Amino acid sequence: MAKVIVYPPTSMILYDLVERMGHKALVVSEAVRNLVTASGIESPPLNVTPEEPKKGLRYAAVDVPSGVRGRMALIGPIIEEAEAAIIVEDPGWLTGCSGCSRTNELVRLLIRTKGIPVLDLSYPTNDDEAKVFVQKIRTFLEGLK
Amino acid sequence: MIRIAQLSCGSEYSGIQKEIDRAAETVGAKIIYPEVSLEDILNVENTFGVSVSSGDLNLAMARAVRIVQNPDLADAVIVMTCFRCAEAAIIRSEIRKFIHEHSKIPVLSYSFTERTTAETLLTRMEALVTTVKYRGLLAREKQTGLTAGIDSGSTTTKSVVMRDNEVIGTGWVPTNEVLKSAEDALQAAMKNANVAKDDIAAIGVTGYGRFLVGKHINARLIQEEITVNSKGAVFLADAQKGNATVIDIGGMDNKAISVQDGIPGGFTMGGICAGASGRFLELTAKRLGVDITELGKLALQGDYKNVAMNSYCIVFGTQSLVNSLALGCKPEDVAMAACHSVAEQVYEQQLQEVEVKEPVIMVGGTSLIEGLPKAMEELLHVKVTVPKYAQYIGAVGAALLVSGLLED
């Protein structure tokens, strides 16, 4: 079983595909769940506190907007954990979105420069493309130890 | 309950959403998020005029469209995005303009960091709520009876006594002990007006020390300086009808307010950098060995272009001025360079966030430093008005507004 990060890192469709193939999908939703279920913090809606943008300094400098650093405090650790990645280009907002394009760019960069196997895909626009899309993901995941 | 619609990107991931909610709650308002459909977001290019790659900014634009289409959804709007995000800065400004042009809903825009707290937002939020809650009072154009106003500022405390629409006494003291300075300023104004405290029907208080001073003297009106100053400015400049822009460069912060019929429509408030405040001019005057009241006249004789200013920072900017003097620059050029530096910072950082419409009225003690309004005129290419009693603007606004409460 490999730990596979998906991009967009909020994509439940990709999460499902990875988990079905017996691997561990790394998605930001889990990091959010950990925060919102933590006791003793009351910073709605996500329980992100001003400490998170400071933790994000590990991934981006202080002159990078706080919203990017705050997001990176959640996404950065799962990139570090990842052993493989699936990146879907132009996924559309329904597939999942961090809400911030600068964060998306940084996430893609950090995944690509990590030196792990990466599957690059375009988002399917019809049924035939969707079948090929799923097949490519399956083949990629089967090739992972 | 005043409903403030929040159109933002990044606030929850910056960890400041709780602070925004807390500031709103403190001023008796609640934050709301206008509902939009996915279709609204996908169509934002058609309805708003542009879509961008960041999803949350498209969501904010779709919400702006929804508010314009349904103005009953919100009483006021706050547009907030991350500091230092170029994409967000463009969209934040466009959202503000869009709402300003298509509705009468007051808008506040702000760029935040993770260090933004409820206290940072409080004055801004209070002003936003006031423009909604006391619209009738703010529309008031005349002062009646005998009232007084106190502006408890960060550097100086000002007071005026007004009778039947005229300023009849003024007082101005440095702010040392907040309460004592307020009492001294009021005493000076009363003495100048030749009236006793018991004769004064009501007192209004504004400025940084407003809560402390207002409680101590049992003020009838305790109000933030944005609404009060804009009221005082258009009153003194005789510009109560139509558009106006008020620029108030204070001792510790500065404000740019877009005013419509005497009521703030949009405003920004700076306070991060002392280089854009009166403090920088004080330091310059001290370094040049002239009194602050003489700095402006000296500056009028100078040319800022003869001085190389390498920084807006109060420390490094002063260093540039000192270096220039050492290189043989004239004191008048240095004085004008300091004025130009402050004006340019306000122009670059504050005035891009409001609609600059004539007349442009400069107020506050710094407006009396003649080089500053001149520098602002050169940057804006419009005539800048400095009304009589410009340094008492907050106190005048407070005395004017509190007289309205007596009639209600």
Chai-1 contact restraints between the chains, C-beta under 6 A:
chainA,res_idxA,chainB,res_idxB,connection_type,confidence,min_distance_angstrom,max_distance_angstrom,comment,restraint_id
A,S43,B,K18,contact,1.0,0.0,6.0,A-B,restraint_1
A,P45,B,E12,contact,1.0,0.0,6.0,A-B,restraint_2
A,L46,B,E12,contact,1.0,0.0,6.0,A-B,restraint_3
A,V48,B,Y13,contact,1.0,0.0,6.0,A-B,restraint_4
A,V48,B,G15,contact,1.0,0.0,6.0,A-B,restraint_5
A,T49,B,G15,contact,1.0,0.0,6.0,A-B,restraint_6
A,P50,B,G15,contact,1.0,0.0,6.0,A-B,restraint_7
A,P50,B,E114,contact,1.0,0.0,6.0,A-B,restraint_8
A,E52,B,G15,contact,1.0,0.0,6.0,A-B,restraint_9
A,P53,B,S14,contact,1.0,0.0,6.0,A-B,restraint_10
A,P53,B,E114,contact,1.0,0.0,6.0,A-B,restraint_11
A,D63,B,R84,contact,1.0,0.0,6.0,A-B,restraint_12
A,P65,B,C82,contact,1.0,0.0,6.0,A-B,restraint_13
A,P65,B,R84,contact,1.0,0.0,6.0,A-B,restraint_14
A,P65,B,C85,contact,1.0,0.0,6.0,A-B,restraint_15
A,S66,B,S14,contact,1.0,0.0,6.0,A-B,restraint_16
A,S66,B,C82,contact,1.0,0.0,6.0,A-B,restraint_17
A,S66,B,T113,contact,1.0,0.0,6.0,A-B,restraint_18
A,S66,B,E114,contact,1.0,0.0,6.0,A-B,restraint_19
A,G67,B,G10,contact,1.0,0.0,6.0,A-B,restraint_20
A,G67,B,Y13,contact,1.0,0.0,6.0,A-B,restraint_21
A,G67,B,S14,contact,1.0,0.0,6.0,A-B,restraint_22
A,G67,B,C82,contact,1.0,0.0,6.0,A-B,restraint_23
A,G70,B,Y13,contact,1.0,0.0,6.0,A-B,restraint_24
A,G70,B,S14,contact,1.0,0.0,6.0,A-B,restraint_25
A,R71,B,Y13,contact,1.0,0.0,6.0,A-B,restraint_26
A,W93,B,G55,contact,1.0,0.0,6.0,A-B,restraint_27
A,C97,B,G55,contact,1.0,0.0,6.0,A-B,restraint_28
A,G99,B,G55,contact,1.0,0.0,6.0,A-B,restraint_29
A,G99,B,D56,contact,1.0,0.0,6.0,A-B,restraint_30
A,C100,B,S54,contact,1.0,0.0,6.0,A-B,restraint_31
A,S101,B,S53,contact,1.0,0.0,6.0,A-B,restraint_32
A,S101,B,S54,contact,1.0,0.0,6.0,A-B,restraint_33
